């Protein structure tokens, strides 16, 4: 595996046991993502896209098959090794902003640096992230005082402040109106273009998917099509 790919899966399978029934969430998924690519994954509910997201992110193991992230075979890593991948190589953005309500925006972002062992004090990298996201003026506010779009920008800042090679976004605009959705998608595209960050985004929205370079379509646990978009 690899061939220069930053994300690669081969014959990836995932089976969940629910009661006495085996549910096949993934049925042999082969996927390759190159460094600096912005890939959207779309499909109906139950298509397997979120399961694929969680396996690539090292959040859940596959039942069978291989997955390589940042040149690392996740199956060959210990729990501690997969944790290091999540802390240093992959940043996560979810539909729910998951900000700590009692901390300011600044401290929510700083927590990510502290967890990664990089210290919580601002530096040039921290300042650049704030500038790119346009949130420097909102740092002393707690989440309750921020709009949904602002909270998601803070969540993105938290995800990328350590400059992970990969940003995984699961329905990042699902809780936002059209205006804020477009603003967040523009941010993701800007990060991809200006920082060369690899972005893999799960979405049910074809208009959101079009912000990427290409779109993978999933159905019934399989990839059924991959199309190029304008990005």
C-alpha positions in Angstrom: 0.0 0.0 0.0 0.8 3.7 -0.1 2.0 4.8 -3.6 2.4 8.2 -2.2 -1.1 8.3 -0.9 -1.8 9.9 2.5 -4.9 7.8 3.0 -5.4 4.4 1.5 -7.8 1.6 2.2 -7.9 -1.9 0.7 -10.8 -4.3 0.8 -12.0 -2.5 4.0 -14.8 -4.3 5.7 -16.8 -3.6 8.9 -19.4 -5.8 10.5 -21.5 -4.8 13.5 -23.2 -7.4 15.6 -26.7 -6.2 16.6 -28.4 -8.8 18.7 -28.3 -12.0 16.6 -27.8 -10.2 13.3 -24.6 -9.2 11.5 -24.9 -5.8 9.9 -22.3 -5.2 7.1 -21.5 -1.5 7.3 -18.6 -1.7 4.8 -18.3 -4.3 2.1 -14.8 -4.1 0.6 -13.9 -0.4 0.2 -10.9 0.6 -1.8 -10.0 4.3 -1.4 -7.0 6.4 -2.2 -6.5 10.0 -1.2 -3.4 11.9 -2.3 -1.7 14.6 -0.2 -3.3 18.0 -0.6 -6.5 16.5 -2.0 -10.0 17.7 -0.9 -12.3 14.7 -1.2 -16.0 14.7 -0.4 -17.8 11.5 0.5 -21.6 11.4 -0.1 -24.3 8.9 0.3 -27.6 8.2 1.9 -28.0 7.3 5.6 -26.6 3.8 6.2 -24.3 3.9 3.2 -21.2 3.4 5.3 -19.7 6.9 4.9 -19.5 7.6 8.7 -18.2 4.2 9.4 -15.4 4.8 6.9 -14.7 8.1 8.5 -14.3 6.6 11.9 -12.0 3.8 10.7 -9.8 6.3 8.8 -9.6 8.4 11.9 -8.6 5.5 14.1 -11.7 5.8 16.2 -12.9 2.3 15.4 -11.1 -0.8 14.0 -12.1 -2.5 10.8 -13.3 -6.1 10.8 -11.1 -6.9 7.8 -9.0 -5.2 5.2 -6.2 -2.6 5.5 -6.1 1.1 6.2 -3.0 3.4 6.0 -3.1 7.0 7.3 0.0 9.2 6.9 2.0 6.2 5.8 1.1 4.3 9.0 -0.7 1.0 8.9 -3.3 1.5 11.6 -3.8 -2.2 12.2 -0.1 -2.5 13.1 -0.2 0.2 15.7 -1.0 -0.1 19.4 -3.7 1.9 21.0 -1.1 4.4 22.0 0.2 4.6 18.4 -3.3 5.2 17.1 -3.8 7.9 19.7 -0.6 9.6 18.5 -1.9 9.5 14.9 -5.2 11.2 16.1 -3.2 13.9 18.0 -0.6 14.7 15.5 -1.6 13.6 12.0 -5.4 14.0 12.0 -7.7 16.8 13.0 -11.4 16.2 13.5 -14.4 18.5 12.9 -17.9 17.2 13.6 -21.4 18.4 13.1 -21.7 19.1 16.8 -19.1 21.7 17.7 -18.1 20.0 20.9 -16.7 23.1 22.5 -16.1 23.2 26.2 -18.9 25.6 27.4 -17.0 27.0 30.4 -13.9 27.9 28.4 -13.4 30.9 26.1 -12.8 30.3 22.4 -9.1 31.0 23.0 -8.9 28.3 25.7 -10.8 25.8 23.7 -8.2 26.1 21.0 -5.3 26.1 23.4 -6.5 22.8 25.0 -5.8 21.0 21.7 -2.2 22.2 21.7 -1.8 21.2 25.3 -3.2 17.7 24.7 -0.7 17.3 21.7 2.1 18.2 24.0 2.9 21.4 22.2 2.2 23.8 25.0 -0.9 26.0 25.3 0.8 29.4 24.7 0.0 31.2 21.4 2.8 31.3 18.8 3.1 32.3 15.2 1.3 29.2 14.0 -1.6 29.9 16.4 -1.8 33.5 15.1 -1.8 32.3 11.5 -4.8 30.0 12.1 -6.7 32.8 13.7 -6.0 35.1 10.8 -7.1 32.5 8.2 -10.3 31.8 10.0 -11.1 35.4 10.8 -11.8 34.8 14.5 -9.2 36.8 16.3 -11.8 39.2 17.6 -14.0 36.5 19.2 -11.4 34.7 21.3 -12.4 36.0 24.7 -16.1 34.9 24.2 -17.5 31.6 25.5 -19.4 29.4 23.1 -22.8 30.6 24.3 -21.9 34.1 23.1 -20.9 32.9 19.6 -23.0 32.2 16.5 -23.2 28.7 15.1 -20.8 29.7 12.3 -18.4 31.2 14.8 -18.5 28.1 17.0 -17.7 25.9 14.0 -14.7 28.2 13.0 -13.4 27.8 16.6 -13.9 24.0 16.3 -11.9 24.1 13.0 -9.2 26.2 14.6 -8.9 23.7 17.4 -8.6 20.9 14.8 -5.9 22.5 12.7 -3.9 24.5 15.2 -1.3 21.7 15.5 -1.1 21.6 11.6 -2.2 18.0 11.2 -1.6 16.6 7.7 -5.2 15.5 7.4 -8.5 17.2 8.4 -11.5 14.9 8.7 -14.8 16.7 8.7 -18.1 14.8 9.4 -21.1 16.9 8.2 -19.3 20.1 9.3 -22.3 22.3 8.1 -25.1 20.1 9.4 -26.1 22.5 12.1 -25.6 25.7 10.1 -27.8 27.8 7.9 -26.9 28.4 4.2 -24.9 31.5 4.8 -22.8 30.1 7.6 -22.5 26.7 5.8 -21.0 28.4 2.8 -18.6 30.4 5.0 -17.4 27.3 6.7 -17.0 25.5 3.4 -15.0 28.4 2.0 -12.7 28.1 5.1 -12.1 24.4 4.4 -11.3 25.1 0.8 -9.0 28.0 1.8 -7.1 25.8 4.3 -6.7 23.2 1.5 -5.4 25.7 -1.0 -3.3 27.9 1.2 -1.9 25.3 3.7 -2.0 22.3 1.4 -4.0 20.5 4.0 -5.6 17.2 2.9 -9.4 17.4 3.6 -11.8 14.4 3.7 -15.4 15.6 4.2 -18.5 13.5 4.8 -21.6 15.2 3.7 -25.1 14.5 2.5 -25.3 17.8 0.6 -24.2 17.7 -3.1 -23.6 21.5 -3.1 -21.3 21.1 -0.1 -19.5 18.2 -1.8 -18.8 20.4 -4.8 -16.3 22.4 -2.8 -13.9 19.5 -3.0 -11.7 18.3 -5.9 -13.6 15.1 -6.2 -16.6 13.2 -4.8 -16.9 9.6 -3.8 -20.4 8.2 -3.8 -21.3 5.4 -1.4 -24.2 3.1 -1.2 -24.8 -0.1 0.9 -21.3 -0.1 2.2 -19.6 0.2 -1.1 -18.1 3.0 -3.3 -20.2 3.1 -6.4 -18.7 6.1 -8.2 -15.9 8.7 -8.0 -16.4 12.0 -9.9 -14.2 15.0 -10.4 -15.6 18.4 -9.3 -14.4 22.0 -9.9 -13.2 22.3 -6.3 
